[in-house]
Amino acid sequence: MSNAAHFHRAARALLGLQIALASVLFTTTPALAAGNTTNRWYSFWFSGTYATQGAEWQPKDADSVCFLEIKDLDMNRVNFYIDGSTSNDGHATNRTRGEVATAYYKGYFVIHNYVHENGESWARLTAMSPDGFGFVKGYWSPDSNEPWHTSLN
């Protein structure tokens, strides 16, 4: 068999492998979570060490991460929590994976949580200042269709 024939056989095999790989990748991609992905503004001002602020309760519709954008940060770090509840005026329970999600800089993030998985349908972003005075501002949503952002926890 000539070199040209070997080349064509190898090229056909490689093309078949590429097609098979593409079909696996595109048919097994998981569906992104639906839910309450509307981004809402938050602005937390801290007046001392361990000061805490919370956003308004929002419906949480899916077993998904929360989205968090930090647009402005005037402190060394800030601890975030995702609280869960069965109502928008009920008892808050910290449902953050690992208990806390700490941020050190501005950017786009996700926070893993177990609100919906615990049968709760309301979520709230809460933040705490471990180092004193400062502020953090940005957007958050209870559910996210963008799980590829950096995880804070």
C-alpha positions as CSV (number, residue, x, y, z in Angstrom):
1,M,0.0,0.0,0.0
2,S,1.4,3.4,-0.9
3,N,2.0,6.3,1.5
4,A,-0.9,8.2,0.0
5,A,-3.3,5.3,0.7
6,H,-2.1,5.1,4.3
7,F,-2.5,8.9,4.6
8,H,-6.1,8.8,3.4
9,R,-7.0,5.8,5.6
10,A,-5.6,7.7,8.7
11,A,-7.4,10.9,7.7
12,R,-10.7,9.0,7.4
13,A,-10.2,7.4,10.8
14,L,-9.3,10.8,12.4
15,L,-12.4,12.4,10.9
16,G,-14.6,9.6,12.2
17,L,-13.1,10.0,15.7
18,Q,-13.7,13.8,15.6
19,I,-17.4,13.2,14.6
20,A,-17.9,10.6,17.4
21,L,-16.3,12.9,20.0
22,A,-18.4,15.9,18.9
23,S,-21.6,13.9,19.1
24,V,-20.7,12.8,22.7
25,L,-19.8,16.3,23.8
26,F,-22.9,17.9,22.4
27,T,-25.5,15.3,23.4
28,T,-24.3,14.9,27.1
29,T,-24.0,18.6,28.0
30,P,-26.2,19.1,31.1
31,A,-29.1,21.5,30.9
32,L,-28.6,24.7,32.7
33,A,-30.7,25.4,35.7
34,A,-33.9,27.3,35.2
35,G,-35.1,29.5,38.0
36,N,-35.0,33.0,39.4
37,T,-32.0,34.4,37.4
38,T,-33.0,38.0,37.6
39,N,-30.0,40.0,38.9
40,R,-30.8,42.4,41.8
41,W,-28.7,45.2,43.1
42,Y,-27.2,45.0,46.6
43,S,-25.3,47.6,48.5
44,F,-23.9,46.8,52.0
45,W,-22.2,49.3,54.2
46,F,-20.4,48.0,57.3
47,S,-19.8,50.1,60.4
48,G,-17.4,47.8,62.2
49,T,-15.9,44.4,62.6
50,Y,-18.5,41.5,62.3
51,A,-21.2,43.9,61.1
52,T,-23.8,42.1,59.0
53,Q,-26.2,43.2,56.2
54,G,-28.8,41.3,54.2
55,A,-30.6,41.7,50.9
56,E,-34.3,41.3,50.4
57,W,-35.7,37.7,50.2
58,Q,-36.1,36.4,46.7
59,P,-37.8,33.3,45.4
60,K,-35.4,30.4,44.7
61,D,-36.7,28.0,42.1
62,A,-34.0,25.5,41.4
63,D,-31.2,23.4,42.8
64,S,-28.5,25.8,41.5
65,V,-25.7,28.1,42.6
66,C,-26.4,31.7,43.3
67,F,-24.8,34.3,41.0
68,L,-22.8,37.2,42.5
69,E,-21.2,40.1,40.9
70,I,-19.0,42.4,43.0
71,K,-18.8,45.7,41.2
72,D,-17.2,47.7,44.0
73,L,-15.3,46.5,47.1
74,D,-13.8,48.8,49.7
75,M,-12.4,46.4,52.2
76,N,-9.8,43.6,52.4
77,R,-12.4,40.8,52.3
78,V,-16.1,40.1,52.8
79,N,-17.9,37.0,53.9
80,F,-21.1,36.1,52.0
81,Y,-23.8,33.7,53.1
82,I,-26.9,32.4,51.3
83,D,-29.8,32.1,53.8
84,G,-32.8,29.9,53.1
85,S,-36.4,30.0,54.4
86,T,-39.8,28.6,53.7
87,S,-41.3,32.1,53.5
88,N,-40.0,35.7,52.8
89,D,-40.6,36.7,56.4
90,G,-39.6,33.4,58.1
91,H,-36.6,32.2,60.1
92,A,-33.3,32.4,58.2
93,T,-31.0,29.4,58.0
94,N,-27.5,29.6,56.6
95,R,-27.5,27.2,53.6
96,T,-24.0,28.1,52.2
97,R,-21.9,25.1,51.3
98,G,-19.0,25.1,53.8
99,E,-20.8,27.7,55.9
100,V,-19.2,30.8,54.3
101,A,-18.1,32.2,50.9
102,T,-15.2,34.7,51.2
103,A,-14.4,37.3,48.5
104,Y,-11.2,39.3,48.2
105,Y,-11.7,41.2,44.9
106,K,-14.3,42.4,42.4
107,G,-15.6,40.1,39.7
108,Y,-18.2,37.5,38.8
109,F,-18.7,34.6,41.1
110,V,-21.1,31.8,42.2
111,I,-22.0,30.7,45.7
112,H,-22.9,27.0,46.2
113,N,-25.8,26.6,48.5
114,Y,-28.5,24.1,49.6
115,V,-31.6,26.3,49.9
116,H,-33.8,24.5,47.4
117,E,-32.4,21.1,48.2
118,N,-33.7,21.6,51.8
119,G,-37.2,22.3,50.7
120,E,-36.9,26.1,51.1
121,S,-38.2,28.4,48.4
122,W,-36.8,31.7,49.5
123,A,-33.1,32.8,49.5
124,R,-31.3,35.9,50.8
125,L,-27.8,37.2,50.2
126,T,-26.2,38.2,53.5
127,A,-22.7,39.6,54.0
128,M,-20.5,40.2,57.1
129,S,-17.4,42.3,57.5
130,P,-14.7,40.3,59.3
131,D,-12.2,43.2,59.2
132,G,-14.0,46.4,60.1
133,F,-15.5,49.3,58.2
134,G,-16.1,49.2,54.4
135,F,-18.6,48.5,51.7
136,V,-19.4,46.0,48.9
137,K,-21.9,46.6,46.0
138,G,-23.1,44.6,43.0
139,Y,-25.7,42.2,41.7
140,W,-26.9,38.8,42.8
141,S,-29.5,36.3,41.8
142,P,-30.9,33.3,43.7
143,D,-30.4,30.9,40.8
144,S,-27.8,31.0,38.0
145,N,-27.5,29.9,34.4
146,E,-23.7,30.7,34.6
147,P,-22.1,28.1,36.7
148,W,-18.7,28.6,35.1
149,H,-17.9,31.7,37.1
150,T,-15.3,31.4,39.9
151,S,-16.8,29.7,43.0
152,L,-16.3,31.5,46.3
153,N,-16.9,28.2,48.2
